Amino acid sequence: MTARRRGDRACGVRALLMLLIALGGFAGAQATLVVNGVEVPGVTSSLVPGTAYAPAAAFASALGARFDIDPTARLVTFTFGARLLQLRVVDDPDRATLVTPALTVDGVDRVGPAAVYVGVEPFVPVKATGEALGAAVSFLSDRNVVAVVMPPATVTGNVDRRSGQERLVLRASAPARVTTFFAEGAQTLQLRFERALAPQASAFEGVGFVRADVIPSRGGVDVRVQLAPDTGYSVHEVPDGAGFAVVIGFGPARAAPVAVVSPQAEAPRIVLDPAAPSAGAGDADLTAALAAILEASLRRSGYEVERTRSAGATMPPLHERAAAGVGASLFVSIQSAGDLPRGRLRVHYLGEASDLPALEDAIRFNAETSLRRPETDGVRRQILLELVVDLDVGRRYAEALADEVLQYGGYQVDGPHGAPLAVLTGAGGRGLLIEVGADDLRDPSFGPMLAATLATVLGSGGLVP
């Protein structure tokens, strides 16, 4: 960056920050809210004394964040630059400072009051919300103005081939709104980072793409990627320090790297166990739908795939589900978790119980159950008779899966956790239980992403770099 550009940028930041007077709270009943120089109507300090609140949807739009609300869970969500900010919503403003935790960022609790319903519209605390997303927030007492300024993001790029798949990585130093557009006829992917800077124009060349140009422009940074013929792409945002990274992967049919199965070898067997929806949930059979997507994708990659049940079918008894995993290369039980937000998973593997012999007895019982089934062929009978419990395999698979879904899909994982889960005992250590939120279960891109990462993890034996 030239000295002149550094000076211009510093002056611009100083000019904005000179307008801010940092105070802990806000005074005045009807202040004006200005976000990045644009007035946002509706701010009020009458809900919680000394705290400015703004309409959640309008405030999110002015910041450049995506806004969602879950009335059932009473949660407001801002998604911005791979950051996931959630606030609990209360009806009574007097309870706004009593809810703990009221605000979380990427699952980590932050200090701040809860959001408040005004009629049917949620209002959010301006200072706590803005600062949680990296903004400078202050009150100009002489003008009765609440000023919110997001720092401009500096965008840089590089090509990453360390994982075996070519990726173009675009890093932004602060949260920013990113829009994408794909010109199918020209095979060109275009991205726009709003309110962003680039030290200079830069270009990259690759295999899956012909050329990628990072171009500073008025008010933002444009990125133009010319794809190679017959090449697909995937775009994911992941947290990166105080900012985030946009990871663009290349490959046929927008696929992540998958394990190659030798046609001479017996195909690895994967068993999918979709848990049934809870009684009276009134929701679609989302886990079975996901299992169907996983099965189709994994079969295309050369795996033998079985399911413990199909959509709408009655859930088999627990011991039958567990026994289905005996002799499998990988057993995956999928459960819906209502408390998980979009972009977050929980992963469990079979861990030691307080009474390890009891755990091993459960594994042997499931093996014997499978041996008695008439459809169990001779090869699988031999596998069952020689079954060796290896709890470390499940741990490696779980940790590798957590790494892969973060790198490829930007998904955060709680855990992985080891636990003596009965449904995993049949797999003898080669089992995972994955909890997924309803929003991700409904996301059409989630299934192919999970299938690709499962294949990568299985093909590597859990030793993913």
MIFITOR-998034 format. One record per residue (C-alpha): x, y, z; residue number from 1. Coordinates in pm, 1 decimal. Layout:
east north up nudo
X Y Z NUM;
...
***
This chain:
east north up nudo
0.0 0.0 0.0 1;
143.2 344.0 -89.3 2;
199.9 608.2 180.0 3;
-61.8 829.2 15.9 4;
-324.7 553.2 20.2 5;
-244.5 471.2 382.8 6;
-278.8 837.7 465.5 7;
-610.4 872.6 280.4 8;
-751.2 566.8 454.1 9;
-633.6 688.6 796.3 10;
-787.5 1031.3 735.5 11;
-1115.3 872.1 633.9 12;
-1127.0 660.0 947.1 13;
-1030.4 957.4 1166.3 14;
-1299.6 1170.2 1006.5 15;
-1561.2 914.0 1101.4 16;
-1425.5 849.4 1447.7 17;
-1398.2 1221.0 1530.2 18;
-1778.6 1219.9 1523.5 19;
-1791.1 958.1 1801.8 20;
-1782.8 1029.7 2175.1 21;
-1756.8 699.4 2359.0 22;
-2008.0 670.2 2643.5 23;
-2136.4 361.2 2820.2 24;
-2504.6 438.1 2767.7 25;
-2731.6 676.1 2580.6 26;
-2946.1 962.0 2698.6 27;
-3254.7 1116.1 2547.2 28;
-3587.2 958.6 2461.5 29;
-3595.0 1001.5 2085.0 30;
-3242.2 1006.7 1947.6 31;
-3154.4 974.2 1580.2 32;
-2969.7 662.1 1466.3 33;
-2706.2 704.3 1195.1 34;
-2538.5 388.7 1062.8 35;
-2240.1 438.0 831.9 36;
-2367.5 786.6 752.5 37;
-2726.5 679.8 675.4 38;
-3015.7 762.6 908.6 39;
-3221.2 467.4 1033.5 40;
-3566.0 564.4 1168.8 41;
-3732.8 423.3 1477.1 42;
-3460.3 438.8 1743.7 43;
-3588.8 484.9 2098.9 44;
-3444.8 507.1 2451.0 45;
-3779.3 462.5 2624.4 46;
-3769.8 81.0 2646.7 47;
-3468.9 40.1 2877.0 48;
-3342.3 356.4 3053.9 49;
-3009.4 475.3 2915.4 50;
-3005.9 226.2 2626.5 51;
-3089.7 299.6 2264.0 52;
-3299.0 37.6 2082.9 53;
-3363.7 15.0 1708.7 54;
-3596.4 -192.9 1487.2 55;
-3402.1 -515.6 1427.9 56;
-3474.4 -554.5 1055.3 57;
-3391.5 -192.7 967.1 58;
-3075.3 -193.8 1180.4 59;
-2952.6 -518.9 1024.1 60;
-3012.5 -384.7 674.2 61;
-2817.8 -65.4 748.0 62;
-2524.1 -266.8 884.5 63;
-2530.2 -501.1 584.6 64;
-2625.9 -804.5 793.7 65;
-2886.4 -1070.8 720.4 66;
-3174.9 -1070.7 967.7 67;
-3384.2 -1368.6 1084.9 68;
-3628.0 -1421.7 1369.8 69;
-3748.6 -1744.9 1528.6 70;
-4074.1 -1659.8 1710.3 71;
-4093.5 -2004.4 1870.6 72;
-3742.9 -1993.4 2018.0 73;
-3777.2 -1616.1 2071.1 74;
-3443.5 -1548.3 1905.0 75;
-3325.9 -1270.8 1674.0 76;
-3029.1 -1359.0 1451.2 77;
-2789.4 -1130.7 1263.1 78;
-2553.6 -1304.2 1016.9 79;
-2271.3 -1078.9 901.7 80;
-1927.4 -1164.1 766.2 81;
-1953.2 -1527.9 886.8 82;
-2046.3 -1401.6 1235.5 83;
-2361.7 -1536.9 1395.4 84;
-2510.9 -1295.9 1649.6 85;
-2819.0 -1407.4 1842.6 86;
-3029.6 -1213.4 2091.4 87;
-3312.4 -1342.8 2306.8 88;
-3637.4 -1147.5 2277.4 89;
-3860.3 -1055.2 2574.2 90;
-4204.2 -896.8 2587.2 91;
-4143.2 -693.7 2903.8 92;
-3867.3 -428.7 2875.1 93;
-3810.8 -456.1 3251.4 94;
-3679.2 -809.4 3193.3 95;
-3431.1 -708.9 2921.5 96;
-3140.2 -675.8 3164.8 97;
-3239.1 -984.3 3366.2 98;
-3206.2 -1246.1 3090.7 99;
-2872.4 -1431.5 3100.9 100;
-2722.0 -1487.1 2855.6 101;
-2916.5 -1246.6 2638.0 102;
-2661.1 -1217.7 2357.5 103;
-2418.2 -1464.6 2197.1 104;
-2169.5 -1432.8 1910.0 105;
-2071.2 -1759.1 1741.1 106;
-2201.7 -1940.8 2047.0 107;
-1996.5 -1733.9 2293.9 108;
-2186.7 -1531.5 2554.6 109;
-2153.1 -1152.8 2539.0 110;
-2260.9 -884.0 2785.2 111;
-2572.0 -691.5 2685.4 112;
-2947.7 -664.5 2731.4 113;
-3205.3 -873.1 2548.7 114;
-3407.1 -760.3 2248.3 115;
-3761.5 -637.6 2318.4 116;
-4086.6 -682.9 2129.6 117;
-4261.7 -359.1 2042.9 118;
-4594.7 -490.1 1922.7 119;
-4491.0 -769.3 1686.5 120;
-4158.5 -611.7 1586.8 121;
-3835.2 -692.3 1774.9 122;
-3610.6 -402.4 1875.1 123;
-3241.5 -465.9 1951.3 124;
-2995.4 -275.2 2175.4 125;
-2787.1 -64.2 1939.5 126;
-2461.5 -48.2 2134.1 127;
-2442.5 -417.1 2231.6 128;
-2549.2 -535.8 1886.7 129;
-2322.2 -302.7 1691.1 130;
-2012.8 -364.9 1901.2 131;
-2067.4 -742.9 1892.4 132;
-2034.0 -720.7 1513.4 133;
-1723.4 -500.5 1528.0 134;
-1875.5 -152.6 1490.4 135;
-1779.0 164.0 1678.4 136;
-2091.1 292.0 1857.7 137;
-2122.0 626.0 2039.9 138;
-2372.0 893.0 2139.1 139;
-2334.7 1253.7 2021.3 140;
-2506.9 1430.9 2308.1 141;
-2506.7 1775.5 2146.6 142;
-2695.8 1639.4 1843.9 143;
-2888.9 1360.7 2019.8 144;
-2747.0 1117.1 1761.0 145;
-2645.7 754.1 1806.6 146;
-2361.1 699.0 1558.2 147;
-2263.3 350.8 1438.8 148;
-1960.0 310.4 1212.5 149;
-1838.4 -21.1 1071.4 150;
-1464.8 -18.5 994.5 151;
-1394.7 -70.7 624.6 152;
-1268.3 -421.0 548.8 153;
-935.9 -471.0 373.6 154;
-960.1 -755.1 120.1 155;
-664.9 -974.6 22.0 156;
-649.2 -1304.3 -166.4 157;
-442.8 -1618.5 -215.3 158;
-470.8 -1966.1 -372.1 159;
-468.7 -2258.0 -125.6 160;
-390.7 -2612.4 -246.0 161;
-276.4 -2765.2 85.0 162;
-584.5 -2985.8 134.9 163;
-558.0 -3141.1 -211.6 164;
-839.8 -2927.1 -348.2 165;
-776.4 -2594.3 -511.7 166;
-938.3 -2304.0 -326.0 167;
-934.1 -1930.8 -383.0 168;
-936.2 -1764.2 -40.3 169;
-1045.8 -1400.8 -7.2 170;
-982.3 -1258.5 339.7 171;
-1158.1 -950.5 476.4 172;
-1018.8 -782.2 787.3 173;
-1365.5 -684.0 914.5 174;
-1726.7 -792.5 854.5 175;
-1872.3 -674.2 523.0 176;
-2168.6 -748.6 302.0 177;
-2075.5 -980.1 14.2 178;
-2293.1 -1033.6 -291.0 179;
-2228.5 -1292.5 -561.8 180;
-2342.7 -1327.2 -920.8 181;
-2265.8 -1606.0 -1168.1 182;
-2278.8 -1532.9 -1540.6 183;
-2348.5 -1880.9 -1674.1 184;
-2285.9 -1802.8 -2040.2 185;
-1945.5 -1649.5 -1968.3 186;
-1859.4 -1897.8 -1688.1 187;
-1769.4 -1601.1 -1470.8 188;
-1826.5 -1568.8 -1096.2 189;
-1841.9 -1212.8 -964.4 190;
-1827.4 -1105.3 -599.6 191;
-1871.3 -761.8 -448.5 192;
-1738.1 -667.6 -102.6 193;
-1925.9 -355.0 2.7 194;
-1754.8 -83.6 212.9 195;
-1420.7 -253.6 155.0 196;
-1069.5 -162.4 43.0 197;
-791.6 -348.7 -137.9 198;
-424.6 -251.0 -104.5 199;
-391.2 -280.3 -481.7 200;
-531.5 -464.1 -779.8 201;
-414.2 -826.3 -790.2 202;
-462.4 -1135.8 -1004.3 203;
-429.9 -1510.9 -950.7 204;
-416.7 -1809.6 -1186.0 205;
-520.4 -2166.3 -1114.9 206;
-635.5 -2499.0 -1257.8 207;
-1005.6 -2491.4 -1174.9 208;
-1016.8 -2126.2 -1272.4 209;
-837.9 -1944.9 -1551.5 210;
-789.1 -1614.9 -1371.9 211;
-918.1 -1428.9 -1066.3 212;
-893.5 -1049.8 -1045.2 213;
-930.3 -848.5 -722.8 214;
-1021.6 -493.3 -824.8 215;
-1054.6 -193.7 -590.1 216;
-1354.0 17.5 -693.5 217;
-1559.3 303.9 -561.4 218;
-1717.0 204.0 -230.6 219;
-1597.6 -156.4 -234.1 220;
-1389.7 -433.8 -387.9 221;
-1491.7 -639.4 -692.6 222;
-1364.2 -991.7 -756.8 223;
-1403.3 -1152.0 -1098.0 224;
-1327.8 -1525.8 -1136.0 225;
-1313.0 -1684.2 -1482.4 226;
-1383.1 -2056.2 -1439.6 227;
-1216.5 -2324.0 -1648.3 228;
-1443.9 -2522.1 -1885.8 229;
-1669.8 -2784.0 -1720.3 230;
-1578.4 -2659.6 -1374.1 231;
-1821.6 -2592.8 -1090.7 232;
-1767.3 -2389.2 -778.6 233;
-1878.4 -2352.3 -416.5 234;
-1867.3 -2036.0 -204.2 235;
-1851.3 -2041.0 176.0 236;
-1786.4 -1776.5 440.8 237;
-1586.1 -1871.9 750.9 238;
-1469.9 -1663.6 1051.5 239;
-1110.7 -1543.0 1025.8 240;
-974.0 -1338.1 1314.9 241;
-1165.2 -1012.6 1352.4 242;
-1299.0 -1054.5 999.0 243;
-1386.8 -1346.5 776.5 244;
-1276.9 -1538.8 470.1 245;
-1469.6 -1623.7 155.7 246;
-1352.3 -1966.9 39.8 247;
-1422.4 -2056.8 -323.9 248;
-1373.8 -2423.8 -407.4 249;
-1349.0 -2563.8 -759.9 250;
-1438.6 -2903.3 -898.8 251;
-1694.4 -3089.6 -1109.2 252;
-2056.5 -3039.5 -1004.7 253;
-1948.5 -2806.8 -723.4 254;
-1817.9 -3102.6 -525.1 255;
-1558.9 -3104.4 -250.9 256;
-1274.2 -3356.4 -272.6 257;
-1398.2 -3708.4 -216.0 258;
-1219.9 -4031.9 -145.7 259;
-1151.6 -4242.6 -453.4 260;
-1269.5 -4601.2 -410.4 261;
-1074.6 -4865.2 -596.9 262;
-1308.0 -5068.4 -821.9 263;
-1108.7 -5382.4 -735.1 264;
-1164.5 -5340.3 -361.0 265;
-1488.7 -5413.1 -179.2 266;
-1679.5 -5084.1 -149.4 267;
-1674.7 -4936.2 202.8 268;
-2013.4 -4970.2 370.7 269;
-2181.3 -4668.8 529.6 270;
-2495.2 -4700.3 742.6 271;
-2715.6 -4393.4 787.3 272;
-2950.7 -4380.6 1085.6 273;
-3200.7 -4092.4 1054.8 274;
-3377.5 -4035.0 1386.5 275;
-3754.5 -3996.4 1358.4 276;
-3915.1 -3656.1 1427.7 277;
-4044.1 -3616.8 1781.8 278;
-4409.6 -3701.4 1841.9 279;
-4639.0 -3409.5 1775.4 280;
-4357.7 -3198.9 1630.6 281;
-4563.2 -3128.7 1319.9 282;
-4242.4 -3100.8 1122.0 283;
-4131.2 -3278.7 807.8 284;
-3918.7 -3590.3 840.2 285;
-3608.9 -3381.5 784.3 286;
-3350.8 -3635.8 901.4 287;
-3483.6 -3901.3 662.2 288;
-3479.4 -3651.5 376.7 289;
-3117.5 -3566.1 457.9 290;
-3028.9 -3937.1 474.2 291;
-3174.6 -3986.2 125.6 292;
-2957.8 -3703.3 -10.2 293;
-2650.1 -3844.8 163.0 294;
-2719.7 -4193.0 26.9 295;
-2751.4 -4074.6 -333.2 296;
-2436.4 -3862.7 -312.8 297;
-2225.2 -4129.5 -139.7 298;
-2337.8 -4400.9 -382.0 299;
-2220.8 -4181.4 -670.4 300;
-1880.9 -4170.3 -497.1 301;
-1862.5 -4552.1 -494.9 302;
-1980.4 -4636.4 -142.6 303;
-2224.9 -4906.5 -36.3 304;
-2491.9 -4725.5 164.1 305;
-2773.2 -4852.9 385.2 306;
-3038.4 -4672.0 589.0 307;
-3202.0 -4791.5 908.2 308;
-3533.6 -4646.6 786.9 309;
-3692.4 -4445.3 506.1 310;
-3899.7 -4127.3 525.5 311;
-4225.6 -4180.4 712.0 312;
-4127.6 -4528.7 830.0 313;
-4155.2 -4628.9 1195.5 314;
-3834.9 -4596.3 1391.1 315;
-3686.0 -4945.2 1450.6 316;
-3601.1 -5044.0 1809.5 317;
-3274.6 -4904.2 1939.6 318;
-3095.9 -5240.0 1947.8 319;
-3183.9 -5302.8 1581.2 320;
-3052.7 -4962.2 1476.8 321;
-2730.9 -5021.5 1668.1 322;
-2691.7 -5372.9 1525.8 323;
-2716.5 -5232.1 1172.1 324;
-2379.6 -5065.5 1230.7 325;
-2194.9 -5386.8 1302.6 326;
-1920.5 -5438.9 1044.9 327;
-1980.3 -5098.9 882.2 328;
-1691.6 -4879.0 773.9 329;
-1887.6 -4586.8 917.6 330;
-2219.3 -4559.2 1103.4 331;
-2379.3 -4212.9 1112.2 332;
-2682.4 -4137.6 1328.0 333;
-2850.0 -3805.4 1241.9 334;
-3069.5 -3621.1 1489.7 335;
-3251.9 -3288.6 1471.3 336;
-3170.1 -3042.1 1750.0 337;
-3408.9 -2753.5 1801.7 338;
-3157.1 -2548.1 2000.5 339;
-2891.9 -2537.9 1727.7 340;
-2877.7 -2226.0 1507.4 341;
-2793.1 -2229.8 1139.2 342;
-2428.5 -2312.6 1075.5 343;
-2369.7 -2503.6 1399.2 344;
-2353.4 -2882.0 1458.0 345;
-2292.4 -3114.4 1750.7 346;
-2085.8 -3428.9 1693.5 347;
-2054.8 -3727.9 1927.8 348;
-1851.8 -4047.5 1909.4 349;
-1855.7 -4363.6 2121.2 350;
-1663.9 -4296.2 2441.7 351;
-1580.8 -4496.3 2747.0 352;
-1854.9 -4556.3 2998.5 353;
-1782.7 -4564.5 3371.2 354;
-1808.9 -4938.9 3336.2 355;
-1609.6 -5021.1 3021.4 356;
-1688.9 -5396.8 3030.1 357;
-2059.5 -5307.3 3014.9 358;
-1994.8 -5098.4 2702.9 359;
-1805.7 -5384.9 2539.1 360;
-2086.5 -5623.5 2634.3 361;
-2332.6 -5396.4 2451.6 362;
-2112.1 -5401.8 2142.7 363;
-2086.6 -5781.9 2151.0 364;
-2462.5 -5813.4 2200.9 365;
-2526.2 -5611.8 1886.0 366;
-2276.2 -5826.0 1694.5 367;
-2448.9 -6143.8 1807.2 368;
-2786.7 -5999.4 1710.9 369;
-2660.7 -5931.8 1359.6 370;
-2505.1 -6278.1 1335.6 371;
-2845.9 -6436.6 1395.7 372;
-3002.0 -6246.9 1105.0 373;
-3048.5 -6473.2 801.0 374;
-2952.7 -6197.9 555.7 375;
-2604.2 -6164.1 708.2 376;
-2369.8 -6306.6 446.0 377;
-2055.3 -6508.1 503.8 378;
-1811.9 -6218.4 462.8 379;
-1996.7 -6006.4 714.7 380;
-2022.4 -6299.5 956.6 381;
-1642.9 -6324.0 951.9 382;
-1615.1 -5951.4 1018.9 383;
-1855.5 -5983.8 1311.6 384;
-1670.7 -6279.3 1461.7 385;
-1342.6 -6088.4 1444.9 386;
-1491.1 -5758.7 1564.4 387;
-1236.5 -5548.4 1749.2 388;
-1349.5 -5248.5 1953.1 389;
-1139.5 -4941.1 1871.7 390;
-1283.0 -4630.6 2036.9 391;
-1000.0 -4414.9 1901.9 392;
-1130.4 -4451.9 1544.2 393;
-1454.8 -4273.4 1626.8 394;
-1269.0 -3991.8 1798.2 395;
-1042.8 -3942.5 1494.8 396;
-1341.4 -3947.4 1259.9 397;
-1529.6 -3695.1 1474.6 398;
-1235.8 -3454.5 1497.7 399;
-1161.3 -3483.8 1126.0 400;
-1528.0 -3421.1 1042.8 401;
-1526.9 -3109.2 1260.7 402;
-1223.6 -2978.1 1072.0 403;
-1366.1 -3059.0 729.5 404;
-1712.7 -2905.4 778.6 405;
-1543.2 -2587.5 903.7 406;
-1299.8 -2570.4 611.3 407;
-1545.2 -2668.9 339.5 408;
-1879.0 -2541.7 468.5 409;
-1794.9 -2289.4 739.7 410;
-1990.3 -2491.2 1000.1 411;
-1895.4 -2462.6 1366.4 412;
-1899.7 -2787.0 1569.6 413;
-1977.6 -2819.3 1939.9 414;
-1743.8 -3089.5 2063.1 415;
-1670.1 -3348.2 1941.6 416;
-1779.9 -3531.4 2257.5 417;
-1724.7 -3893.1 2359.1 418;
-2021.4 -4063.3 2526.1 419;
-2150.9 -4419.2 2581.1 420;
-2432.7 -4378.0 2328.1 421;
-2617.0 -4706.0 2278.0 422;
-2698.6 -4637.8 1913.0 423;
-2324.3 -4625.4 1832.7 424;
-2224.5 -4947.9 2008.9 425;
-2285.9 -5173.5 1709.0 426;
-2026.2 -4992.8 1499.8 427;
-1758.6 -5083.6 1755.0 428;
-1601.6 -4737.1 1752.4 429;
-1670.8 -4651.6 1387.0 430;
-1978.5 -4446.3 1461.7 431;
-2079.1 -4080.7 1481.6 432;
-2393.8 -3910.2 1607.2 433;
-2447.5 -3573.5 1437.8 434;
-2703.3 -3323.8 1570.1 435;
-2825.3 -3070.5 1312.7 436;
-3054.0 -2767.8 1346.0 437;
-3378.6 -2753.2 1147.4 438;
-3258.6 -2461.4 931.5 439;
-2957.4 -2660.8 810.0 440;
-3168.4 -2973.4 761.1 441;
-3387.9 -2770.2 524.7 442;
-3088.8 -2616.6 342.6 443;
-3048.2 -2794.0 3.4 444;
-2671.7 -2731.1 6.2 445;
-2616.8 -2898.3 344.5 446;
-2661.7 -3260.7 232.5 447;
-2405.7 -3255.9 -52.3 448;
-2159.5 -3073.1 173.7 449;
-2195.7 -3331.1 451.8 450;
-2170.8 -3622.3 206.3 451;
-1850.1 -3483.6 60.9 452;
-1690.2 -3431.1 401.0 453;
-1794.9 -3778.3 524.4 454;
-1634.6 -3934.4 215.9 455;
-1316.1 -3733.3 270.9 456;
-1297.5 -3831.5 637.6 457;
-1363.0 -4200.7 568.0 458;
-1113.3 -4210.9 282.7 459;
-842.8 -4058.9 501.8 460;
-908.5 -4282.4 802.0 461;
-972.9 -3970.6 1006.5 462;
-626.6 -3831.9 938.5 463;
-733.8 -3526.8 740.8 464;
-460.7 -3260.2 718.4 465;
***
